[in-house]
Amino acid sequence: MTGRRAALMALERFRRSGSWSDAVLDGIVQKCGMDRREAALASRLCYGVLQNMALCDFYIGSYSSVPPKKMEPKVLDILRISAYQILFLDKIPSRAAVNEGVKLCKSLGFGRASGLVNAVLRRLSENRDNLPEIPNNDPADYLSLRYSHPKWLTEELLREHGPEFTENFFRANNDEAPMTAQANTLKIDTPSLIKNLEAEGVAVSAHPWLENCVLLSGTGDLTELSSFKRGEFYIQDAAARLAVVAADPKPGQRVLDACAAPGGKSFAAAILMENSGEIIACDIHKSKLSRIENAARRLEIDIIYTRACDARRPDEDLHGSADIVIADVPCSGLGVIRKKPDIRYKNPRELAGLPDIQLDILKGLTPCVKPGGTLIYSTCTVRRQENEGVIEQFLNINTEFKPEAFKLPGPAGLAESGHITLWPHIHETDGFFICKLRKKP
């Protein structure tokens, strides 16, 4: 199977059921036995179309006698995949994108539409350097279309941050995100890890400002790397690692990671604790705990103990037990759009109840923090309703806790207010919120 055909299948699944993740595409790749080159093309096309769907539809509509909304959905997906190649991928000749689009259309039984596909793609190719201007009468309409972000999110960010900030954020969301890995310094130092990864053909460099962190590219299947199997590193964005840096766990302490899956913060804490102490890694979904356990064994971390637990109602034996509680709560995920472009298509009505859930988790976990202990609240979203808004509500009803300033490396620097929002276009991390609260002695 070709990369274009695989991309089309993945987009169809997204369109029909909203299902989209690396697992969806990986399943197609593995089932069809695709080679590495075609698999990489499929991934690039899927991500690219989801990142630029509204913009591709605008240009397709500019050169089509049939409006995109009235096209057969699979034909429109073929046009989107082909338009993305013409508009964004310099290494693929435009004529190849046109020809392959027409061929794909015919092979799937849409021969009648092949003339339309051919005409639209040829005109798009001929006018690549002279494309129609995007209407710019309204900032929300323009930015939403130019960067294919939902208008409700565009309007929200414009109100809070203004047009320049919003555009920079959207632009970063449509860039390719770096793959970030953390060195397991219980087993290896960072220079040695870099040397081992390079020997396996991975392009790797030390992170510019986060210690024991590396940036990867050209990895292929990471799980097949010998260095991965030896437990020399694990995948985690710098932002998530910074939440643990803010917590500042020490050897011998007891840490409760209340919403732990897939385990990255537990691993980071264990490494900072020099594998000495105890980490209780909880998740409401029991099925996710085995993934944490397997990774901990690979990393040779033996202080992590998993438990199925609802963070809103933690088990009573956890009360008063933790020096540090980490609450990386369920959220809208709008800070990781550049890694999961499908998130931008979430129904905003489905997000409305999240702040209540997040507040309930914080309230449920307060008894677990020892007097004088630390409570870390974090999300991978940039929405104030889920970040500062939740913290404000929590502090209004819980006077036992006070925000505590903390210092992070790199451009994040000092969070004097006790909380910080990280942004991809400013900090080159995922969009992420971290708040540090101290319980009164």
C-alpha positions as CSV (number, residue, x, y, z in Angstrom):
1,M,0.0,0.0,0.0
2,T,1.2,3.5,-0.8
3,G,1.6,6.3,1.7
4,R,-1.2,8.3,0.0
5,R,-3.6,5.4,0.2
6,A,-2.8,4.8,3.9
7,A,-3.2,8.5,4.6
8,L,-6.6,8.5,2.9
9,M,-7.7,5.5,5.0
10,A,-6.7,7.3,8.2
11,L,-8.4,10.5,7.3
12,E,-11.6,8.6,6.5
13,R,-11.6,7.0,9.9
14,F,-11.1,10.5,11.4
15,R,-13.9,11.9,9.3
16,R,-16.4,9.1,10.1
17,S,-15.7,8.5,13.8
18,G,-13.4,11.3,15.0
19,S,-10.8,8.6,15.8
20,W,-7.3,9.8,15.2
21,S,-4.0,9.0,16.9
22,D,-0.6,7.6,16.2
23,A,-2.2,4.2,17.0
24,V,-4.7,4.5,14.1
25,L,-2.0,5.1,11.5
26,D,0.4,2.7,13.1
27,G,-2.3,0.0,12.8
28,I,-2.7,0.7,9.1
29,V,1.0,0.7,8.5
30,Q,1.6,-2.6,10.4
31,K,-1.5,-4.3,8.8
32,C,-0.4,-3.4,5.3
33,G,3.3,-4.1,5.9
34,M,4.3,-0.7,4.5
35,D,8.0,0.2,4.2
36,R,9.6,3.0,6.2
37,R,9.5,5.5,3.4
38,E,5.8,5.1,2.5
39,A,4.9,5.0,6.2
40,A,6.7,8.3,6.8
41,L,4.8,9.8,3.8
42,A,1.5,8.6,5.1
43,S,2.2,10.2,8.5
44,R,3.3,13.5,7.0
45,L,0.2,13.7,4.8
46,C,-2.2,12.9,7.6
47,Y,-0.8,15.4,10.0
48,G,-0.4,18.0,7.3
49,V,-4.0,17.8,6.1
50,L,-5.3,17.9,9.7
51,Q,-3.1,20.9,10.4
52,N,-4.2,22.8,7.3
53,M,-7.6,21.4,6.4
54,A,-9.5,24.7,6.3
55,L,-6.8,26.3,4.2
56,C,-6.7,23.4,1.8
57,D,-10.5,23.6,1.4
58,F,-10.3,27.3,0.7
59,Y,-7.9,26.9,-2.1
60,I,-9.7,23.8,-3.5
61,G,-12.9,25.8,-3.5
62,S,-11.2,28.7,-5.3
63,Y,-10.5,26.5,-8.3
64,S,-13.5,24.1,-8.2
65,S,-16.9,24.5,-9.9
66,V,-18.3,22.3,-7.0
67,P,-18.0,23.7,-3.5
68,P,-16.0,21.4,-1.2
69,K,-19.0,20.9,1.1
70,K,-21.0,19.3,-1.8
71,M,-18.2,17.0,-2.9
72,E,-18.1,13.2,-2.2
73,P,-16.2,13.1,1.1
74,K,-13.6,10.7,-0.1
75,V,-13.0,12.7,-3.3
76,L,-12.5,15.8,-1.1
77,D,-10.0,13.9,1.0
78,I,-8.1,13.0,-2.1
79,L,-8.0,16.6,-3.1
80,R,-6.9,17.6,0.4
81,I,-4.0,15.2,0.3
82,S,-2.9,16.3,-3.1
83,A,-3.4,20.0,-2.4
84,Y,-1.2,19.6,0.7
85,Q,1.6,18.1,-1.3
86,I,1.4,20.9,-3.9
87,L,1.2,23.7,-1.3
88,F,3.5,22.5,1.4
89,L,5.9,19.7,0.2
90,D,8.7,21.0,-2.0
91,K,10.3,17.6,-2.4
92,I,7.3,16.2,-4.2
93,P,6.9,17.6,-7.8
94,S,3.5,19.2,-8.3
95,R,2.9,17.0,-11.4
96,A,3.4,13.9,-9.3
97,A,0.8,15.1,-6.8
98,V,-1.7,15.8,-9.6
99,N,-1.1,12.5,-11.3
100,E,-1.2,10.4,-8.1
101,G,-4.4,12.2,-7.0
102,V,-6.1,11.3,-10.3
103,K,-4.8,7.8,-10.1
104,L,-6.1,7.4,-6.5
105,C,-9.5,8.7,-7.5
106,K,-9.9,6.2,-10.4
107,S,-8.6,3.3,-8.3
108,L,-11.2,3.9,-5.7
109,G,-14.1,3.8,-8.1
110,F,-14.6,7.6,-8.5
111,G,-13.7,7.7,-12.2
112,R,-16.4,10.3,-12.9
113,A,-14.8,12.7,-10.4
114,S,-11.3,12.2,-11.8
115,G,-11.8,15.1,-14.3
116,L,-12.7,17.5,-11.5
117,V,-9.8,16.3,-9.4
118,N,-7.4,16.7,-12.4
119,A,-8.7,20.2,-13.2
120,V,-8.6,21.5,-9.7
121,L,-5.1,20.2,-8.9
122,R,-3.7,21.4,-12.2
123,R,-5.0,25.0,-11.6
124,L,-3.8,24.9,-8.0
125,S,-0.3,23.8,-9.3
126,E,-0.2,26.5,-12.0
127,N,-1.2,29.2,-9.5
128,R,1.0,28.0,-6.6
129,D,2.9,31.2,-6.6
130,N,-0.1,33.4,-7.2
131,L,-2.8,32.0,-4.9
132,P,-6.0,33.8,-4.0
133,E,-5.7,36.1,-1.0
134,I,-7.4,35.0,2.2
135,P,-10.1,37.5,3.3
136,N,-8.7,39.7,6.1
137,N,-11.7,41.7,7.1
138,D,-12.0,40.1,10.5
139,P,-9.0,38.8,12.6
140,A,-10.8,35.8,13.9
141,D,-12.0,34.7,10.4
142,Y,-8.6,35.3,8.9
143,L,-6.5,33.4,11.6
144,S,-9.0,30.6,11.8
145,L,-8.8,30.0,8.1
146,R,-5.1,30.7,7.6
147,Y,-4.0,28.3,10.3
148,S,-7.0,25.9,10.3
149,H,-7.9,26.4,14.0
150,P,-11.5,26.5,15.2
151,K,-13.0,29.9,15.3
152,W,-14.2,29.6,19.0
153,L,-10.6,29.0,20.1
154,T,-9.4,31.8,17.8
155,E,-11.8,34.3,19.4
156,E,-10.9,33.2,22.9
157,L,-7.2,33.7,22.4
158,L,-7.7,37.0,20.6
159,R,-9.6,38.3,23.6
160,E,-6.9,37.2,26.0
161,H,-3.7,37.6,24.1
162,G,-4.3,39.7,20.9
163,P,-3.7,39.0,17.2
164,E,0.1,38.8,17.1
165,F,0.4,36.4,20.0
166,T,-2.4,34.2,18.7
167,E,-0.9,34.0,15.2
168,N,2.5,33.1,16.5
169,F,0.9,30.3,18.6
170,F,-1.1,29.0,15.6
171,R,1.9,29.1,13.4
172,A,3.9,27.1,15.9
173,N,1.0,24.6,16.2
174,N,1.4,23.9,12.4
175,D,5.1,23.4,12.6
176,E,6.5,19.9,13.0
177,A,7.1,19.2,16.7
178,P,10.5,17.9,17.8
179,M,10.6,14.5,19.5
180,T,12.0,14.9,23.0
181,A,13.6,12.2,25.2
182,Q,14.9,12.2,28.7
183,A,18.1,10.4,29.6
184,N,17.7,7.8,32.3
185,T,20.6,8.9,34.4
186,L,20.1,6.0,36.7
187,K,21.8,4.0,33.9
188,I,23.6,6.3,31.6
189,D,24.9,9.9,31.3
190,T,23.6,12.1,28.5
191,P,26.9,12.2,26.4
192,S,26.9,8.4,26.4
193,L,23.3,8.3,25.4
194,I,23.9,10.6,22.5
195,K,26.8,8.5,21.3
196,N,24.7,5.3,21.5
197,L,21.8,6.8,19.6
198,E,24.1,8.2,16.9
199,A,25.5,4.7,16.5
200,E,22.0,3.5,15.8
201,G,21.5,6.1,13.0
202,V,19.4,8.5,15.0
203,A,19.9,12.2,14.6
204,V,20.2,13.5,18.1
205,S,21.3,16.7,19.9
206,A,21.4,17.8,23.5
207,H,18.4,20.0,24.5
208,P,19.5,23.7,24.4
209,W,18.5,24.4,28.0
210,L,17.1,21.3,29.8
211,E,19.7,19.1,31.5
212,N,19.6,15.4,30.5
213,C,17.2,16.0,27.7
214,V,17.8,15.3,24.0
215,L,16.0,16.1,20.7
216,L,15.6,13.2,18.3
217,S,14.8,12.9,14.6
218,G,15.0,10.1,12.0
219,T,14.2,7.6,14.7
220,G,11.8,5.2,12.9
221,D,10.3,2.8,15.4
222,L,11.8,3.9,18.7
223,T,10.9,0.6,20.5
224,E,13.3,-1.3,18.1
225,L,16.3,0.7,19.2
226,S,18.8,-1.2,21.4
227,S,19.2,1.9,23.6
228,F,15.5,2.0,24.1
229,K,15.3,-1.7,25.0
230,R,18.2,-1.2,27.5
231,G,16.1,1.5,29.2
232,E,18.6,4.4,28.5
233,F,15.8,6.9,27.8
234,Y,12.1,7.5,27.7
235,I,10.0,9.9,25.7
236,Q,8.7,13.0,27.5
237,D,8.3,16.6,26.4
238,A,10.4,19.2,28.2
239,A,7.2,20.9,29.5
240,A,6.1,17.7,31.4
241,R,9.6,17.3,32.7
242,L,9.5,20.8,34.1
243,A,6.4,20.1,36.1
244,V,8.5,17.5,38.0
245,V,11.4,20.0,38.2
246,A,9.0,22.4,39.9
247,A,8.0,19.7,42.4
248,D,11.7,19.2,43.3
249,P,11.4,15.6,44.7
250,K,14.3,14.4,46.9
251,P,15.7,11.0,47.6
252,G,13.7,9.2,50.3
253,Q,10.5,11.1,49.9
254,R,7.0,9.8,49.1
255,V,5.4,11.0,45.9
256,L,1.8,10.5,44.8
257,D,1.4,10.8,41.0
258,A,-2.4,11.0,41.0
259,C,-3.2,10.8,37.3
260,A,0.0,9.0,36.2
261,A,-0.6,7.3,32.9
262,P,1.5,6.9,30.8
263,G,4.0,7.4,33.6
264,G,6.5,10.0,32.4
265,K,6.2,12.2,35.5
266,S,6.7,9.2,37.8
267,F,9.8,8.2,35.9
268,A,11.2,11.8,36.0
269,A,10.5,11.9,39.8
270,A,12.2,8.5,40.4
271,I,15.3,9.6,38.5
272,L,15.5,12.9,40.5
273,M,15.0,10.8,43.7
274,E,17.9,8.6,42.6
275,N,15.5,5.6,42.8
276,S,15.3,6.0,46.6
277,G,11.9,6.6,48.3
278,E,8.4,5.6,47.1
279,I,6.2,6.7,44.2
280,I,2.5,5.7,44.1
281,A,1.4,6.0,40.5
282,C,-2.4,6.1,40.2
283,D,-4.8,6.1,37.4
284,I,-8.6,5.7,37.2
285,H,-8.2,3.3,34.3
286,K,-6.7,0.1,35.6
287,S,-5.8,-1.0,32.0
288,K,-3.2,1.8,31.8
289,L,-1.2,0.7,34.8
290,S,0.5,-2.2,33.1
291,R,2.1,0.3,30.6
292,I,3.6,2.1,33.6
293,E,4.8,-1.1,35.2
294,N,6.4,-2.4,31.9
295,A,8.2,0.9,31.3
296,A,9.5,1.1,34.9
297,R,11.0,-2.4,34.5
298,R,12.7,-1.4,31.3
299,L,14.1,1.7,33.0
300,E,15.1,-0.5,36.0
301,I,13.1,1.8,38.4
302,D,11.9,-0.1,41.4
303,I,10.3,2.5,43.6
304,I,7.1,2.9,41.6
305,Y,4.0,1.2,42.8
306,T,0.8,1.4,40.7
307,R,-2.7,1.6,41.9
308,A,-6.1,2.0,40.3
309,C,-7.6,5.0,42.0
310,D,-10.1,7.9,41.3
311,A,-8.1,11.0,42.2
312,R,-11.4,12.7,43.1
313,R,-11.9,10.1,45.9
314,P,-8.4,8.7,46.8
315,D,-8.1,5.7,49.1
316,E,-8.1,6.7,52.8
317,D,-4.7,5.1,53.4
318,L,-3.2,7.7,51.1
319,H,-4.4,10.6,53.3
320,G,-1.5,12.5,54.9
321,S,1.0,10.2,53.2
322,A,2.7,12.2,50.5
323,D,5.5,14.8,50.6
324,I,4.5,15.7,47.0
325,V,1.3,15.2,45.1
326,I,1.4,15.6,41.3
327,A,-2.0,16.3,39.7
328,D,-1.6,16.3,36.0
329,V,-5.3,16.4,35.4
330,P,-7.5,15.5,32.4
331,C,-7.8,18.5,30.1
332,S,-8.7,19.8,26.7
333,G,-5.2,19.0,25.4
334,L,-5.1,22.3,23.4
335,G,-1.4,22.7,24.3
336,V,-0.4,19.7,22.3
337,I,-2.2,20.5,19.0
338,R,1.1,20.4,17.1
339,K,1.6,16.8,18.1
340,K,-2.1,15.8,17.9
341,P,-3.7,18.0,15.3
342,D,-7.1,16.4,15.6
343,I,-7.5,18.0,19.0
344,R,-8.4,21.3,17.2
345,Y,-11.6,19.6,15.9
346,K,-13.0,18.8,19.4
347,N,-16.5,20.0,20.1
348,P,-16.2,22.9,22.6
349,R,-19.4,21.8,24.3
350,E,-17.5,18.6,25.3
351,L,-14.9,20.7,27.1
352,A,-17.3,22.8,29.2
353,G,-17.3,20.4,32.2
354,L,-13.6,20.0,32.5
355,P,-12.9,22.7,35.0
356,D,-15.4,21.1,37.4
357,I,-13.6,17.8,37.1
358,Q,-10.2,19.4,37.5
359,L,-11.4,21.2,40.7
360,D,-12.9,18.0,42.1
361,I,-9.5,16.3,41.6
362,L,-7.7,19.0,43.4
363,K,-10.2,19.0,46.3
364,G,-10.0,15.2,46.5
365,L,-6.2,15.2,46.7
366,T,-5.8,17.8,49.4
367,P,-6.0,15.3,52.3
368,C,-3.1,13.3,50.7
369,V,-0.6,16.1,51.1
370,K,1.4,16.1,54.3
371,P,1.5,19.3,56.3
372,G,4.2,21.4,54.7
373,G,4.0,19.3,51.6
374,T,3.7,20.2,47.9
375,L,0.8,20.0,45.5
376,I,1.6,20.4,41.8
377,Y,-1.3,21.1,39.4
378,S,-0.5,20.8,35.7
379,T,-2.3,20.5,32.4
380,C,-1.4,20.3,28.7
381,T,-3.7,23.1,27.8
382,V,-3.4,26.8,27.5
383,R,-7.0,27.7,28.4
384,R,-7.3,30.0,31.4
385,Q,-10.6,28.3,32.4
386,E,-8.7,25.1,33.0
387,N,-5.6,26.7,34.5
388,E,-5.6,29.9,36.5
389,G,-9.4,29.7,36.8
390,V,-9.3,26.4,38.5
391,I,-6.5,27.5,40.8
392,E,-8.4,30.6,41.8
393,Q,-11.5,28.6,42.7
394,F,-9.4,26.1,44.6
395,L,-7.6,28.7,46.7
396,N,-10.9,30.5,47.5
397,I,-12.3,27.4,49.2
398,N,-9.0,26.0,50.6
399,T,-7.0,28.3,52.8
400,E,-4.5,25.5,53.7
401,F,-2.6,26.0,50.5
402,K,-0.6,29.0,49.2
403,P,1.1,29.4,45.8
404,E,4.9,29.1,46.0
405,A,7.4,30.7,43.6
406,F,9.7,28.3,41.7
407,K,12.5,28.6,39.2
408,L,12.8,26.7,35.9
409,P,15.7,26.5,33.5
410,G,15.8,28.2,30.2
411,P,13.3,30.8,29.0
412,A,10.7,29.8,31.5
413,G,12.8,31.3,34.4
414,L,11.2,32.4,37.7
415,A,7.5,31.8,38.2
416,E,7.1,34.4,41.0
417,S,3.3,33.9,41.1
418,G,3.6,30.2,41.7
419,H,2.3,29.3,38.2
420,I,3.4,29.6,34.6
421,T,2.0,28.8,31.2
422,L,4.5,27.4,28.7
423,W,3.9,28.1,25.0
424,P,5.4,26.4,21.9
425,H,6.2,29.7,20.2
426,I,7.9,31.2,23.3
427,H,9.5,28.2,25.2
428,E,9.6,25.6,22.3
429,T,7.8,23.1,24.5
430,D,4.2,21.8,24.5
431,G,1.6,24.3,25.6
432,F,1.5,23.5,29.4
433,F,0.5,25.0,32.7
434,I,2.3,24.4,36.0
435,C,1.2,25.6,39.4
436,K,3.0,24.9,42.7
437,L,1.1,25.0,45.9
438,R,2.5,24.6,49.5
439,K,0.3,23.2,52.3
440,K,0.6,25.0,55.6
441,P,2.7,23.2,58.2
